[in-house]
Amino acid sequence: SVTALADASTELCSDAELVEVTRLHEELSRRVEALTVLRYADNLRRGPTPMIESAGSVWAFYEQSLNVGRGELKRRREHADKLAPGLTPSGELVGPLLPDTAQALRRGQISRTHVDVIVKTMRKIP
């Protein structure tokens, strides 16, 4: 989908078609962000794989091998903590802490900025 969208020329699009391509682009971007959160959570949960172990930690792997900045890593960690399934101490898989938010991001209905606001708001609720 990303390749098709990137390769699509909008030169000959009507105004309505350009609006639709823009809407699809935004939705796809948001859905990819949901996948980014899930992959980050997978790497945190899985434990040290040889590649991550050679970097020293998941954080170091993302920072050194994937060139992801510290601020972005902090955001991903917070989003993963709230939006990805987790494990209980006994190893049982449990759903995300904010399931509706996770679902809305997966559907492309909200952006990661929306997630930031929701997470910040939820921190204030006892």
Accessible surface in RSA format (square Angstrom, percent):
REM  Atomic radii and reference values for relative SASA: ProtOr
REM  Chains: A
REM  Algorithm: Lee & Richards
REM  Probe-radius: 1.40
REM  Slices: 20
REM RES _ NUM      All-atoms   Total-Side   Main-Chain    Non-polar    All polar
REM                ABS   REL    ABS   REL    ABS   REL    ABS   REL    ABS   REL
RES SER A   1   109.63  92.6  59.49  79.4  50.14 115.5  24.30  51.8  85.33 119.5
RES VAL A   2    89.54  58.9  87.34  79.1   2.20   5.3  87.45  76.0   2.09   5.7
RES THR A   3    96.49  68.6  92.62  93.9   3.87   9.2  59.86  80.4  36.63  55.4
RES ALA A   4    69.10  63.5  54.53  84.2  14.57  33.1  62.68  88.3   6.42  17.0
RES LEU A   5    43.31  24.1  31.82  22.8  11.49  28.9  34.59  24.3   8.72  23.5
RES ALA A   6    81.31  74.8  42.06  64.9  39.25  89.3  54.31  76.5  27.00  71.5
RES ASP A   7   111.07  77.8  79.78  79.4  31.29  74.0  31.83  74.9  79.24  79.0
RES ALA A   8    54.06  49.7  29.74  45.9  24.32  55.3  39.78  56.0  14.28  37.8
RES SER A   9    80.49  68.0  51.40  68.6  29.09  67.0  50.46 107.5  30.04  42.1
RES THR A  10    51.77  36.8  40.89  41.5  10.88  25.9  12.98  17.4  38.79  58.6
RES GLU A  11   152.94  87.8 123.32  93.3  29.62  70.5  46.96  90.8 105.98  86.5
RES LEU A  12   177.67  98.9 147.45 105.5  30.22  76.0 152.50 107.1  25.17  67.7
RES CYS A  13    39.64  30.0  16.44  18.3  23.21  54.5   1.63   4.1  38.01  41.0
RES SER A  14    57.08  48.2  44.97  60.0  12.11  27.9  51.71 110.1   5.37   7.5
RES ASP A  15   124.03  86.9 117.61 117.1   6.42  15.2  37.21  87.6  86.82  86.6
RES ALA A  16    77.39  71.2  62.98  97.2  14.41  32.8  70.01  98.6   7.37  19.5
RES GLU A  17    93.11  53.5  89.99  68.1   3.12   7.4  36.49  70.6  56.62  46.2
RES LEU A  18    79.93  44.5  79.93  57.2   0.00   0.0  79.93  56.1   0.00   0.0
RES VAL A  19   103.95  68.4 101.24  91.7   2.72   6.5 103.24  89.7   0.72   1.9
RES GLU A  20    74.02  42.5  73.50  55.6   0.53   1.3  39.47  76.3  34.55  28.2
RES VAL A  21    37.64  24.8  37.64  34.1   0.00   0.0  37.64  32.7   0.00   0.0
RES THR A  22    78.21  55.6  75.37  76.4   2.84   6.8  64.00  86.0  14.21  21.5
RES ARG A  23   116.63  49.0 109.39  55.8   7.24  17.2  71.82  98.2  44.81  27.2
RES LEU A  24    78.55  43.7  76.66  54.8   1.89   4.7  76.66  53.8   1.89   5.1
RES HIS A  25   103.97  56.8 103.97  72.3   0.00   0.0  54.83  56.5  49.14  57.2
RES GLU A  26    81.39  46.7  81.06  61.3   0.33   0.8  28.48  55.1  52.92  43.2
RES GLU A  27    49.18  28.2  47.47  35.9   1.71   4.1  10.00  19.3  39.18  32.0
RES LEU A  28    38.25  21.3  36.86  26.4   1.39   3.5  37.98  26.7   0.27   0.7
RES SER A  29    56.00  47.3  44.37  59.2  11.62  26.8  15.77  33.6  40.22  56.3
RES ARG A  30    50.97  21.4  49.24  25.1   1.73   4.1   5.25   7.2  45.72  27.7
RES ARG A  31   114.10  47.9 112.55  57.4   1.55   3.7  12.80  17.5 101.31  61.4
RES VAL A  32    61.93  40.7  61.85  56.0   0.07   0.2  61.85  53.7   0.07   0.2
RES GLU A  33    21.42  12.3  20.11  15.2   1.32   3.1   7.41  14.3  14.01  11.4
RES ALA A  34     5.26   4.8   3.61   5.6   1.65   3.7   4.52   6.4   0.74   2.0
RES LEU A  35    91.76  51.1  91.69  65.6   0.07   0.2  91.76  64.4   0.00   0.0
RES THR A  36    31.84  22.6  25.59  25.9   6.25  14.9  14.40  19.3  17.43  26.4
RES VAL A  37     1.97   1.3   1.97   1.8   0.00   0.0   1.97   1.7   0.00   0.0
RES LEU A  38    39.21  21.8  39.08  28.0   0.13   0.3  39.08  27.4   0.13   0.4
RES ARG A  39   119.67  50.2 119.59  61.0   0.08   0.2  61.34  83.8  58.33  35.4
RES TYR A  40     1.53   0.7   1.53   0.9   0.00   0.0   0.34   0.3   1.19   1.5
RES ALA A  41     7.87   7.2   6.32   9.8   1.55   3.5   6.62   9.3   1.25   3.3
RES ASP A  42    44.72  31.3  41.76  41.6   2.96   7.0  16.14  38.0  28.58  28.5
RES ASN A  43    37.40  25.8  36.58  35.4   0.82   2.0   0.84   2.0  36.56  35.3
RES LEU A  44    54.48  30.3  31.21  22.3  23.27  58.5  31.69  22.3  22.79  61.3
RES ARG A  45    84.29  35.4  55.18  28.1  29.11  69.3  28.99  39.6  55.30  33.5
RES ARG A  46   177.68  74.6 142.36  72.6  35.32  84.1  41.35  56.5 136.33  82.6
RES GLY A  47    22.32  27.5   0.00   N/A  22.32  27.5  22.15  60.8   0.17   0.4
RES PRO A  48    99.71  72.7  74.98  68.4  24.73  89.9  76.80  63.4  22.92 142.4
RES THR A  49    39.23  27.9  36.79  37.3   2.44   5.8  35.39  47.5   3.84   5.8
RES PRO A  50   117.36  85.5 106.78  97.3  10.58  38.5 112.13  92.6   5.23  32.5
RES MET A  51   127.19  65.9 117.99  78.1   9.20  21.9  95.74  81.4  31.45  41.7
RES ILE A  52     8.29   4.7   8.29   6.2   0.00   0.0   8.29   6.0   0.00   0.0
RES GLU A  53   111.40  64.0  97.14  73.5  14.27  34.0  34.33  66.4  77.07  62.9
RES SER A  54    99.85  84.4  56.02  74.8  43.83 101.0  52.13 111.0  47.72  66.8
RES ALA A  55    24.12  22.2   4.67   7.2  19.45  44.3  11.28  15.9  12.84  34.0
RES GLY A  56    62.63  77.2   0.00   N/A  62.63  77.2  31.34  86.0  31.29  70.1
RES SER A  57    50.02  42.3  41.72  55.7   8.29  19.1  42.29  90.1   7.72  10.8
RES VAL A  58    18.28  12.0  14.89  13.5   3.39   8.2  14.89  12.9   3.39   9.2
RES TRP A  59    85.20  34.2  83.42  40.4   1.78   4.2  82.40  43.9   2.79   4.5
RES ALA A  60    16.07  14.8  15.85  24.5   0.22   0.5  16.06  22.6   0.00   0.0
RES PHE A  61    25.01  12.5  25.01  15.5   0.00   0.0  25.01  15.2   0.00   0.0
RES TYR A  62    13.00   6.1  13.00   7.4   0.00   0.0   6.40   4.8   6.61   8.1
RES GLU A  63    46.17  26.5  37.95  28.7   8.22  19.6  19.44  37.6  26.73  21.8
RES GLN A  64   119.02  66.6  92.41  67.5  26.61  63.4  42.04  89.5  76.98  58.4
RES SER A  65    58.80  49.7  27.02  36.1  31.78  73.2  17.55  37.4  41.25  57.8
RES LEU A  66    90.17  50.2  69.23  49.5  20.94  52.6  72.68  51.0  17.49  47.1
RES ASN A  67   131.24  90.5 100.76  97.4  30.48  73.4  30.94  74.5 100.30  96.9
RES VAL A  68    18.59  12.2  13.91  12.6   4.67  11.3  17.88  15.5   0.71   1.9
RES GLY A  69    43.00  53.0   0.00   N/A  43.00  53.0  35.34  97.0   7.66  17.2
RES ARG A  70   155.97  65.5 149.25  76.1   6.72  16.0  55.16  75.4 100.81  61.1
RES GLY A  71    57.48  70.9   0.00   N/A  57.48  70.9  41.58 114.1  15.89  35.6
RES GLU A  72    38.65  22.2  31.04  23.5   7.61  18.1  26.73  51.7  11.93   9.7
RES LEU A  73     0.00   0.0   0.00   0.0   0.00   0.0   0.00   0.0   0.00   0.0
RES LYS A  74   146.90  71.7 145.10  89.0   1.80   4.3  88.72  79.9  58.18  62.0
RES ARG A  75    58.84  24.7  54.03  27.5   4.81  11.4  16.97  23.2  41.86  25.4
RES ARG A  76    39.19  16.5  38.98  19.9   0.21   0.5   0.24   0.3  38.95  23.6
RES ARG A  77   109.91  46.1 109.91  56.0   0.00   0.0  23.89  32.6  86.02  52.1
RES GLU A  78    50.49  29.0  48.09  36.4   2.40   5.7  16.80  32.5  33.69  27.5
RES HIS A  79     0.53   0.3   0.53   0.4   0.00   0.0   0.52   0.5   0.01   0.0
RES ALA A  80     5.89   5.4   1.35   2.1   4.55  10.3   1.55   2.2   4.34  11.5
RES ASP A  81    72.45  50.8  56.73  56.5  15.73  37.2  22.12  52.1  50.33  50.2
RES LYS A  82    56.25  27.4  56.25  34.5   0.00   0.0  12.99  11.7  43.25  46.1
RES LEU A  83     4.26   2.4   2.89   2.1   1.37   3.4   2.89   2.0   1.37   3.7
RES ALA A  84     4.99   4.6   0.53   0.8   4.47  10.2   0.53   0.7   4.47  11.8
RES PRO A  85    42.62  31.1  39.83  36.3   2.79  10.1  39.83  32.9   2.79  17.3
RES GLY A  86    24.59  30.3   0.00   N/A  24.59  30.3  23.99  65.8   0.60   1.3
RES LEU A  87    90.18  50.2  58.70  42.0  31.48  79.1  58.70  41.2  31.48  84.7
RES THR A  88    41.44  29.5  33.21  33.7   8.22  19.6  36.72  49.3   4.72   7.1
RES PRO A  89   151.77 110.6 106.19  96.8  45.58 165.7 119.88  99.0  31.88 198.2
RES SER A  90   103.39  87.4  59.75  79.7  43.65 100.5  58.72 125.0  44.68  62.6
RES GLY A  91    47.20  58.2   0.00   N/A  47.20  58.2  25.41  69.7  21.79  48.8
RES GLU A  92   111.82  64.2 102.96  77.9   8.86  21.1  37.63  72.8  74.20  60.6
RES LEU A  93   114.09  63.5  91.77  65.7  22.31  56.1  91.80  64.5  22.29  60.0
RES VAL A  94    63.11  41.5  56.56  51.2   6.55  15.8  63.11  54.8   0.00   0.0
RES GLY A  95    50.62  62.4   0.00   N/A  50.62  62.4  28.09  77.1  22.53  50.5
RES PRO A  96    32.32  23.6  21.94  20.0  10.37  37.7  22.38  18.5   9.93  61.7
RES LEU A  97   123.27  68.7 100.74  72.1  22.54  56.7 103.82  72.9  19.45  52.4
RES LEU A  98    22.27  12.4  20.07  14.4   2.20   5.5  22.27  15.6   0.00   0.0
RES PRO A  99    75.36  54.9  71.76  65.4   3.61  13.1  72.42  59.8   2.95  18.3
RES ASP A 100   116.43  81.6 110.43 109.9   6.00  14.2  37.15  87.4  79.28  79.1
RES THR A 101    13.87   9.9  10.44  10.6   3.43   8.2   3.04   4.1  10.83  16.4
RES ALA A 102     3.61   3.3   1.77   2.7   1.84   4.2   2.89   4.1   0.72   1.9
RES GLN A 103    70.53  39.4  70.53  51.5   0.00   0.0   6.98  14.9  63.55  48.2
RES ALA A 104    18.31  16.8  17.07  26.3   1.23   2.8  17.84  25.1   0.47   1.2
RES LEU A 105     1.33   0.7   1.33   1.0   0.00   0.0   1.33   0.9   0.00   0.0
RES ARG A 106   102.67  43.1  97.26  49.6   5.42  12.9  41.27  56.4  61.41  37.2
RES ARG A 107   131.00  55.0 117.72  60.0  13.28  31.6  37.39  51.1  93.62  56.7
RES GLY A 108     7.18   8.8   0.00   N/A   7.18   8.8   0.20   0.6   6.97  15.6
RES GLN A 109   107.46  60.1  82.23  60.1  25.24  60.1  37.99  80.9  69.48  52.7
RES ILE A 110    27.75  15.8  27.75  20.7   0.00   0.0  27.75  20.0   0.00   0.0
RES SER A 111    20.06  16.9  19.89  26.5   0.16   0.4  16.01  34.1   4.05   5.7
RES ARG A 112    79.62  33.4  77.69  39.6   1.93   4.6  17.49  23.9  62.13  37.7
RES THR A 113    83.50  59.4  83.50  84.7   0.00   0.0  57.60  77.4  25.91  39.2
RES HIS A 114    82.85  45.3  81.12  56.4   1.73   4.4  52.01  53.6  30.85  35.9
RES VAL A 115     0.00   0.0   0.00   0.0   0.00   0.0   0.00   0.0   0.00   0.0
RES ASP A 116    40.54  28.4  34.36  34.2   6.17  14.6  25.96  61.1  14.58  14.5
RES VAL A 117    90.91  59.8  89.59  81.1   1.32   3.2  90.81  78.9   0.10   0.3
RES ILE A 118    54.36  30.9  52.42  39.1   1.94   4.7  54.35  39.1   0.01   0.0
RES VAL A 119     1.06   0.7   0.71   0.6   0.35   0.8   0.77   0.7   0.29   0.8
RES LYS A 120   116.32  56.7 116.03  71.2   0.30   0.7  58.85  53.0  57.47  61.2
RES THR A 121    68.62  48.8  67.40  68.3   1.22   2.9  51.31  68.9  17.31  26.2
RES MET A 122    82.84  42.9  73.44  48.6   9.40  22.4  56.28  47.8  26.56  35.2
RES ARG A 123   145.81  61.2 109.86  56.0  35.95  85.6  63.82  87.2  81.99  49.7
RES LYS A 124   154.04  75.1 122.23  75.0  31.81  75.7  84.83  76.4  69.21  73.7
RES ILE A 125    99.25  56.5  83.95  62.5  15.30  36.9  85.04  61.2  14.21  38.5
RES PRO A 126   168.71 123.0 100.49  91.6  68.22 248.0 140.81 116.3  27.90 173.4
END  Absolute sums over single chains surface
CHAIN  1 A     8563.7       7025.3       1538.3       4988.7       3575.0
END  Absolute sums over all chains
TOTAL          8563.7       7025.3       1538.3       4988.7       3575.0
